[in-house]
Amino acid sequence: MVDGTVNRKKYAVVVTTYGEVEKVTVGALWPCSRKILKVVTRQIVKIPTAMIYFIADYRSTKHYFNWKLNRYRSSLLAINRAQKNTLAGFIAASGSQFLSAAEVNVFDAYYFVPPYLDDLLQQLRQEYDGIVVVPMIPVESAFSCGVACQMVIDQFGDSTFAKVKVMSKLWKDDQLHHIYIDYLFRQLSASVRLLKNRKIGLVLVIHGTLVKNRAGKPPKLFTGLEETIAFFEVMKRKIMAHPGNIFTDVRQGCMNHSTGGEWTSDTIERALEEFKREGYEGVVMFPYGFFADNSETEYDACKKLETAAFPVSQYVRCINDSPEFGRWLAGRVLDELQTLNNLQDAFESLAHNQ
């Protein structure tokens, strides 16, 4: 007790994702590419330190010319900031009793571009009683949400579980499935709807994952393969059963890397080729494996759809900062905050009684 009042705890919520450069310059791309290689690629391929700089600089230069020639500029950071603001707004307006006992502030941070997640965590650990990290990717793996987990462990060590919660398994939430499906059907264009009762395909785009390493064996790290398959199966079943469904079939469209071994075989290219061969007149593409549009979705995947040249096609943007998604996420975050607070109270009670 201080001056007759109870000290309110302070909690930080960090909305995080990979991050991409906003200003397309080689100087901005270089450090981003180097950090990707150091943090992610080295988990699946052994790369000498000297080679990291060579490969990163080559990739940066390639991206620079490719994006410049096509006048592409990533919207990922702008979307993530909007998602952060939407989330903060819904938390503040929630009327949750938790807010009467604690102060909650929401931040954005990134794995590969400033503000860096690891730097922000170091700062927040000094100022806040607890932190909830929200990786903005529905299916976790060592390559995605696992990056956030490792950064948390590096910063907090043995105190991790008493101080920080990293949200996970968002893909399993039935409410998210319904939000996704309602959003998808609302976004369908008039030209796509006119093809009702004809052959229309849906490609659900997600980041692929490693199936076998270079030795032909299952990778030792957590790849999220089973989760990726399960997420697709539940989404396909619910979409096909939806009263407003106009799709003849739904197929997985994985986006793979080229190194490390064998990656998931149900690729975007395969799905589009099969739809073309089977005489589909229209194809819709929806990146359900990403909460925010980025260069892999709105540039790479979208270009593949355009190149396939179906009579009718539509790219449906990621869920991004839609209000329904923001409201749902706020509820999940508040639940995590309450769980973390309860855990801390239990630890404090146990320490007091010893």
N, C-alpha and C positions, 0 to 999 in steps of 0.2 A: 504493500500500500504506500502511495505517495500522495501527500496532501489530501487524503480521504478518497482518492480515486484509484482504480486498478490500472496498472500499466497495460496499455494495449500492445499486443504483439504486432510486429511488422512482417508481412509476407510479400515476397516478390514472385511474379509470374513471368516466365521468359518464353516468348513465342519464337521458335527457332527453326531454321531450315538450312539447306546447303549454302545458299547465297550465290549470286552471280553479279558480275560487274555491271554497273548501270551506264557508265561512260566507256564506250568501246575504244580503248587504246591498248597498245601492246604493253605499255608500262603498267596498266591496271590489270591486264590479263595474266601477266607473268607470275606475280605472287599468288594469285588465286590458283593457277594451274599447279604451282609447286606445292601448295598446301594440300591440294587434292591428292597428288601423288604420294606425299608423305603420310597422310592420314588414312586414305582409303586404298589406293592401288597397291601399296606395299603390304596390305593384308593378304593379297592373293598372289602377288608376283614379287620375287626378290629383286630389288632394284638398287644397284650401287649408288651411293650418294652423288657421285659425279654425274651419273646418268640422269638423275632426277632433274637437274637443271637443263640438260640437253633436251630431254623429252618434254619437259614443261614449256620450255621456250619454243620448241617446234609446234606444240599444240596451241600455244598462245598466238603465234603468228598465223597458223592455219585458221583459227577462229576469227582472228582480226580481219583477214581478207574475206573470209566467207560471209561474216556478218556485215561488214562494210559494203560489199558488193550487193548484198540483198537488202541493205538498209534495215537490218534487224537490230533491235535494242531490247534487252531483257526487261520484262515487267515484274520479275519475281520480287525484288526488294520493295517496290511500290505496293504490290499486292500484300506482302507480308506485313508491311507497316499498316495498311488498311485493315488487315485481319486483326492486328494487335489493337487498333483503335476500336474496332467493332466489338471485340472481346471485352475490352475495358469498359465500354459503354454498357454492355449487357450485364456485366458483373455489378457495376455501380447501381443499375436500375433493377436488380434482381429482388431487392427487399430481403435478401438472405440475412438470417439472424447472426451468421458468422461475421458479417461486416460491423455489427455493433460491438464486437469484442476484439476485432483485429483490423489493421490497416492493410489494404492490398494495393500494390502498384504493379503495372504491367509494362514489360519491356520487350524489345525485339533484339535478336542477335543472330549471328550466322557462323557456320563452320569455317567457311573459306574466304569471306570478305568482312571488312569492318562494318559494324562493331562485332568483334570476335566473341563467340560464346565463352571460350575459356577465360578470356580477359574479364568479361562481365561477371562471370561466376566468382572470380577472385575478388572483385570489387563488392559484390552483393553479400558475400559471406561475412564481411565485416559490419554490414549495415542492417541485415535482416535476420529475423529469427528462423525463417524457413523459406525455401524456394521450391516452386513447382515449375518444372521444365516441360514445355509443350512442343514436341517435335511435330512439325506440320506435314507428316507423311503417315498414312493410315496403317501400313504394314511395316513392322520393324524388322531390321536385320543388322548385321555388323556393318553394312555399308551405309545405312541410313540413320535410324534412331540410335543404333549402337555407337555411333560417333559421339552423340550427346552423352550417352551413358559413360563412355570412357573418359570424356572430359570432366564429368561430375566426379568420378572416382579419383582421377588425377588431382582434382582440387580439394576434395573433402576426405579422401581416404577412409579411415575407420568410422568417421562421424557421418558418412553419407546418409545412412538410413534414418538417422535422427534429424537430419537437416534438410534433405532434398528428396523430392519425388519426381521421377521422370515418367510422364504419362505413356501408356502403351496399350496395345490391343484395341485401339480405337476401331479397327476394321470389323470387330465382332459385334459392335453395337447395333441392335435392331433399329433404333431410332435414326441412326446415321444412314442406314440402308434406305429407309423411307424418305429421308430428306434428299438423298442422292436421286432416287427414282422420280420423285415428284419434280425435282429440278430438271432432270433430263427431259421428261415429257413436256414440261412447260416451254423448254427451249427449242423444241423441234420446229423447223421452218415450214411455211405453207407448201413449198415445193416437195418436201419430204412427206408431209401429211397427204398430199395428193396421190402418192404412190400406195396408199393403204390398199390391202388385199393383193398387192404385187410383191415381188421379192425385194425386201429391204433388209440389209444386214447392219448389225451394230458391232463395232470394235471397241472393246473396253481396254484402254491403254494403261499399262503399269510398267514400272521398272522391272526388267528381268533380273534373274539371279543365277549364281553359279550352281550347276548341278553336279559336275565332276571336275576335279582339279586336273592338272596336266598329266598326272600319273593315272588318270582314269578312275580315281577313287572319290568318294564323297568328301567334300571339303570339311576341315576340322572346325572352321568358324561357323557361326550361326548365320545361315543365308536367308532364312524366312521362306524357304521354298514351299513347305507344307501350308504355311499361312497364305502365301500368294495363291496357291491352287484353291484353298478353301474359300478365300474371299471371292474369287471369280465364280466359283460354283454357286455360292449363296446369292450373289448378285444376279447371275444369269437366271436362276430359278425364280427369283422374285420379279425380275423384269418380264420374263415370259408369262408369268401368272398375273401380271397387272391388268386390270380391266381395260386400260387404255392402250395396251401394247399393240404396236403395228409392225414389230420386227419378226421376220421369218426365222432368224437365228441370231445368236449372240456368240462372239468369239473373242478369246483373249488375244491381246496384242502387246507382247513384251518388247521392251527396248533394252537390248543387250550391249555389253562391252565386247571387245574382240580379244581380250587377253585373259589369261588365268586358267583356261580349260574350256569345258563344255557348258554353255549357258542354256537357259530355257528355250525350248524349241517352238513354242507357240508365239511366234513373233508377229509384229504388225504386217511385215511383208507377206508372211504365209497366209494370214487371215485375208488380206486384200487379194492375193492371187487366187485363193479358193473361191472367194465371192465372185471374182471376175470369171473364173472357169465355170462356175455354176449358174451364170447368167443373171446375177443380181443387177437390178436397175438402179438401186440407190444404196448408199452406205453412209452411216453416221458414225462418227468417232468421238468417244468421250473418255478423257484421261481420269478414270476413277481412282487410280493409284497415286494421285498427287492432289493435295489440297489447294495448290496454287500453280498457275501457269508459269512455265519457265522455258528455257531454250529447247529442252527435250520435247516438250509438249506442243507449244504454240509455233515452234519453228521446225524441228526435225520431224515429228509425227505428222504435223499438218502438211508439210511438204510431201510426205509419202502418200497421203490421201489425195492431194492435188495431182500428183504424178500418175496415180492409178487411173484417173480420168473416167470415173463412172458418170453416166448421164446425169445423175443427181447425187450430190454429196454434201455433207455438213459436218463441220468441226464444232462441237459443243465445248465451250471453255470450261475449265475446272470450276469447282464450287466457289473458289476464291473467297470474297468477303460477303457472300449472300447473307441476309439477315437470319434466315432459318438456321444456317450452319453456325453463325456466330452465337445465336441464342442457345443452341444445343451444346456448343463447346463451353460456353460460360457455365452451364449446369454441371458439366463434367469436371471443369476446373474447380468449381466451388466444392464439389464432393471430395476432390483430391486434397484441397486445402483443409477441409474438416478432418479428413483421415490423418493428415500429417499433424495437425494440431492435437488430435486425440492421442496419437502415438507419443508426441512430446510430453503431453500431460501425464501419460502413463510412466514414461521414463523419469519424469521429475518426481512423481509420487513414490516410485520405487526407490529413488535415490534418497528422498526425504525420510523414508521409513527404515533405511538401513543404518 
